[in-house]
Amino acid sequence: MSQNDNEENGRITIKEAFGKWFGLFLVLISAAVVYLLIINLDDIFSGITYIFGIVKPVIYGAIIAYLLNPLTKMYYRLLIKGYEKKGKKPSAKTVSVIESFTILFALLTGVLIIAILCWLVIPQLITTVISLVETVPSQANDYYNYLTEKIQSNKYLASRMQDTALKFTKYMDNIMNHDLFPWLKSVLLPNLNLYAKQFANGVISFLNVLYNLFIGMIVAIYILNGKRVFIAQAKKIIYGVCKKKTADTLIHYVRISNDMFSGFILGKIVDSAIIGIICFVLMTIFSLPYALLVSVIVGVTNIIPVFGPYIGAIPSAMLILLVSPVQALYFIILVAILQQVDGNIIGPAILGDSTGLSAFWVLFSILFFGGFWGIAGMLIGCPLFAVIYTIIKDFVNYCLKRRKLSTDTQTYIDLKSIEDRKDGYEYITYSPSELMGKKKNKNKEDSKNKQKILSDIIRKMAKKTTDIQSDNKKKKM
């Protein structure tokens, strides 16, 4: 029976009815899902946070495994070379044993590096704090005596400083009586138990982080041991769910992402280690104080692109300033020269063009992702944005190739139009005279706009003056 026969008989099949209202049904379901998501956002985020807290050791383990993976590859190549030199081919069991040893060596290397840093920094930090406690009061007294002597020798400055001191004393007295004491009575003292509880929670959170890191190291061992199986399973899922072309594209960009992240992060670690060593050698040569502690700070913070050197240099300079202002100035000059050497010689030699981003996009990525995730965002922002940039660039180039247009960026500089010719496309650019003409026209338009704005302001002021005068005349009448 045909569809016309069904319509003539006044009947309609279930398939036709479902097809007729299927679009409306999907819209209603989608609207209901969006509404439920919006009204339950707090519960959703709390659930995500809860799940993240549960799997946090696994996340830590994955990060540790990713950082240790290059070390395992290096140790594996070194051990396999021994068999290759002897002309032997290792058995599957031997390869498994070698892989286990490479994981153990990589983990011990990571722990050893952290232990050495703690061994170098913690005693220096304790010594620095003790030294500051012993020397800062006497240095403050010396600075006070020096300033007092200079002020007393200048009558004008002494009178001005006396007035300033009186005003400052009144200001501080006002703050103490009207702000500090009421705050102590109404806020601090009643909430001491709450602050103590928050401090205890902070200590517990720190111990929890250490515990998660310990469990993460165990997880990292299992991830490194089964990484080939995990990668194979991931590829199996991708090829099973997606079409072959889509799966090839996904795996291609995952491979690019891995190359960018591993190359950038490991390159920055090596670069920062070299900068820290050079900084220590130069500070020792110039007899600057706290050489070891400051060099570790400078080296660690140098991992953060662009802003890292300043993050490490500012507190280090403040620390040296407490000992000697002149040495603090020398340190600032030393760090400035060192960063120029790093940015122009050491960094490019180690990192090369690992991300392919210009200086503007590097700065943008650090600010953007740093605003979302803080220090972690600054660390991973550059390679993450480089992956996004690569995907967008490849998509734009794919669209241009489909239209048989040029993918070279230089072709589009000062582009005026693209003309379709029989033998292809012709890219027409603005001539130098046209570019100058555009600038002149723009300047003329800007001057006209300024004159118009100025005339409008004068006209409004004249009208306002006229209105005021007429109001005054009416009041007099």
Buried (B, 14 or more C-beta within 10 A) or exposed (E): EEEEEEEEEEEEEEEEEEEEEEEEEEEEEEEEEEEEEEEEEEEEEEEEEEEEEEEBBBEBBBEBBBBBBBBBEBBBEEBBEEBEEEEEEBEEEBBEEBBEBBBBBBBEBBEEEEEEBEEBBEEBBEEBEEBBEEEEEEBEEEEEEEEEEEBEEEEEEBEEBEEEEEEEEEEEEEEEEEEEEEEEEEEEEEEEEEEEEEEEEEEEEEEEEEEBBEBBBEBBBBBBBEBEEBEEEEBEEBBEEBEEEEBEBBBEBBEBBBEBBBBBBBBBBEBBBBBBEBBBEBBEEEEBBBBBBBBBBBBBBBBBBBBBBEBBBEEBBEBBBBBBEEBBEBBBEBBEEBBEEBEEEBBEEBBEEBBEBEEEBBBBBBBBBBEEEEEEBBBBBBBBBBBEBBBEEBEEBEEBEEEEBBBEEEEBEEEEEBEEEEEEBEBEBBEEEEEEEEEEEEEEEEEEEEEEEEEEEEEEEEEEEEEEEEEEEEEEE
